[in-house]
């Protein structure tokens, strides 16, 4: 479904109109991915203005959830692999030794955009505990939704993503594309026999040198733009033209509906077969949101220390 709110998105009233055109309203729980730049919002005031608009639309009973991921804290993530490519063994040891250990109370999000970091730092915010794929939330159901985040469950049933799925939440992509759609990752957990992967990270307070390892499914956002394009054809996505500085869209949809569509796409013959073959690695949503103004495009807080054809259309269930 396409709307046409073409007015300037830099005012609070215009942002509220956009959010309501997307079907958001009183008491809803919404997972928000956004680029302030794409919406034409200045980083100095844009996060607060967007947040005010969301609070006005969702009300006191509503809940706002954002991704506060730290993919640099994974030795298998694309950011880590790009950063360490070409390093000598000694340089890599130095890099790993200075890598920040994750502390949910202190560690900044990376590549998630200025709005996600704004929410994380609000006094009322609650953050989940995963060292690589944490979320933060404010509002009526924040503590409930952030309560469980198992180490061996990046974005599955024992994570805030699972809580959002069970809560009947909606997802809003404001000025970003489907490659930033965390909801589709939940669909990966609904697919049987996914390849498993060993992950390594640093967690503050872990005995020894803070390093720990665990296993979870191999995650990949490689096919998310195609999944999203086909998902739109089902009519399940509300879309509004948005942005002033660059062409941009805002989209919203039901988390459960999107996750099940992604599962069915991944299980289907053709492109789904290539997806099931794996090989994606931990590619969690860095490609789009690292372009946000002010975001550390190097990904890791350690970086500065170093010198260097469409498939058949499916019906959502």
N, C-alpha and C positions, 0 to 999 in steps of 0.2 A: 504494500500500500504506500503510495507516494503522496506526500504533502508538499506545500510550497510556501514555507515561512521564509520569505526572501529579505526580510528586514535585517538591519544591522544586528549582529549577535552580541555586541559589546555591552548592551545595557541589561540590567537585571530583569526588566520586564520582558525584553525580547527573548532572553534565555528561558524564562518561565513559559512563554508562549510556545517555544520550541519543545520543551519537555512535555507540556500538555498535549501538543500535537503528536508526540510519540506515544501517547496513551498512558503516561505516568500520572499517578495521582495519590491522594491521601492514603497513608498507611502502608504503602508498598515498600517492599525490600528490593533494592536495585544495585546490581553490580555495575560499576561505572569504569569504563576505559575511555580516556579522552586525551586529546592534544589541544592545549589552549591556543597554540599558534594557529592550528588549522581553523579554529573557531574565530580567529581574529582578536583574541584576548591577550592583553599584555601580561607578561609573567608577574609583574609587580602587583597587579590588582586582580588579575583574571581568576586565580584559584578561589579567592574569597568571594568574588562576585558569582561564580558558578556555584559555589557551595551554598551561598545564600538563596539562589534560585531553586536549587534542589530541596533545601529545607522548606522553603515556602510551598513547593508543590507537594512534597511527601508528608509534610506536617510532623508534629512531635512524635507520632506513633510510627513514622516511617524509619527506614534504616538504609544508610548509604555504605556500600562496601567497595573497597578499591584493592587492586593487587599491589603489594609492596615487596615484590620479588627481588632477589639478590643473586642473579644467575652467575655473577662472577665467582660466587662461593661454591663452585662446582667444577671439578677438574675435567668434566666431559662436556661442558657447555660451549657453544660456538664462541662466546666472548672470551672464555678462558683459552680455548685452543688458538684463536686469532692472536691474543695477547702474547702467548708463550711460543708461538711459531718462530722457529729460527734461533731461539735462545740456546746458549750452551747449557750443559748440565749444571754448571755452577750457577749461572744466572737464574735458571729455573728453580734451583734450591733456594736461592736468595728471595726470589719472588714468592714462593710458597711460604717461606718463613715469615714474611712480612704481611701475608694476607690476613685481613681482619677476621677475628672469630665472631660469628654471628651472636648478637645479643638483641632479643626482640624489643627491649626498652630503648636501645641506643642506635642500632645499626640503621643507616639510611637505606631506603629503597634505591634501586638502580635501574635506569632505563624505563621506568614506569610513568614518567611525566611529573610535572610540577603539581598537578592537582592531587595525585596519589600521595605525594610527599606532604602536601598541605594537610590532608586528612590524617595521615599517620602522626603528625605532630600536634594535633588538637588535644587538649587536656582530657577530653572525654573519650578519646579513641581507645579501642581495644585491638590488640594485634595478635594474630596466631603465631605459633611458636616454630614453624618450619624454617630451617636455615637457608632454604633456597626459594621456596614458593609461598611465602607468608602473605596474608591479607590483613587489612586493617578495616575497622568498621566504627561508625558512630550511629546513635539512634536507639530506638526502642528494643531491638533484638540483637544489638551488637555483641554483648557478652555471650549470649546463647550461640550465635553463629560462629564465633571465634574460639569456642571452648575446646574443640577437638581438632588436632592436626597431627596425625601420626607421622613419624619420621619416614616410614616406608610407604607413604601415601601422599605424593606431591599434590595431586588434584583430583583424587577419587573419593569414595564414600566416607573415609575417615578424615576428611579435610573440610574446610569451610565451603569448598565447591560442592561437596556432597550435602552440606547443611543447606546451602542455597537451593539446590535441586529439590530437596525434601520440603523446603519452606514455600515453594511456588514462587520463587523470586523472578525478577526480570533482569535482563542484561541490556545495558545501553552503551553503544559505541558512538562516541561523540567526536567526530572529526578523524576517526581512525578506521582502518579496514578490518576485514575478518582475520587477517594474520595476527591481530591482537585479541582474538576471541577466546578467552580462557574457557568459556563454556564448551567449546568443541573438544577441548582436552578431556572433559568429563566423559564424552562419548567414547574416548579411547579405553576407558575403564569398563565400559559396557560391552566391549568387543572381547570375545573369548580368545585365549591362547596368544596374547600379545607377547612379543619378545621382552625379556627382562634385561636389566642393566644394573651394573654396580656403580654407585655414586660415592664420591668423597667430598667432604666439606669440613669446615671448622666451626665448632659450636663453643661459645664461651662457657667455661666451667667443666668441660669434659676432661676427665682425668688424663694426665700426660700433657701433650702439646696441643690439646683441643681438637685434634683431627679425629674424625669418625667416618665410618663407611656404612652403607646400607644398600639394599636392592629395592627396585621398584620397576614398573613397566618403562619401556623406552618411549619417550614422548617426542612427538614431531608435529610442528605446525605447517609443514611443507605444503599440504594440500588444502589448508584452510580457506584461501581465497576462492578456490573452485567450489568447495563445499558451501561456502557462504553464498556464492552466486546462484547455485542451484536451490539453496534453501529459500532465497528470496522469491523464486518462481512459484513456491507453494502458497504465497500470500500471507505467510506467518510473520513477516517483518514489516514494521512500520518505519517509513523512511521520510526524512525531511531534508530539504536543501539547507545547508548551514554554512557559515563562514563568510568572511569578507576579504581576507588577504589571499587565500588560495581556494580553489574549488574544494568543497568538502561536503560530506553528508553526515547526518546523525541517524542512527538506527536503534530500534529497540525491539525486543522479542522475549518470549517466555523461555527461561533457562531449560526447563524440562523438555519442551518441544524441540529446542535446538539440539540438545544433547542426544535425543533419540534419533533425530534426523542425521546427525553426524555418525552415530553408530550404524545406521542402516546404509549410509553411503560407504563407510569403511568396510562393511561386510559384503557389499555388492560385487559382482564380477566386474572385471575391467580395472579402473583406477584403484578400486578398493583392494585388489590383489597386490598391486605395487605397494600400497600403504602397509598392508599386513606383512610385507617382506622386511619392514623395518629399515634401519640405517639412518634414522633422523637425528638421534642424539637428543640431548636436552636443549631444545630450541625454543624455550618458553618466551614467546612474545617480545623478543628484543628488537626485531628488525624495524617495526613501526615506531614504537614509543621512544626509542633512543634518539629519534629526530626531534623530540620536544625541546623547545628553547631552554637552555640552562641545564639540560640533563648531561651527565658525564658520559660522553660517547665512548670513552675508553672502557667503560664498564666497571673496572676494578679500582678500588681506592688504592691499590698497590701500584697501579700503572705509572704514576708520576715518579715513583722511586726508581724505575727502570729507564735506561737510556733509550729506549726504543718505541588434443580435441575434446570438447565437453562430453562428459558421460551421460548416460540416460538419466532423466529426471526422476527423482523418487518422491513419494508422497510422505510427508511427515506423519509420525504416529503420536 
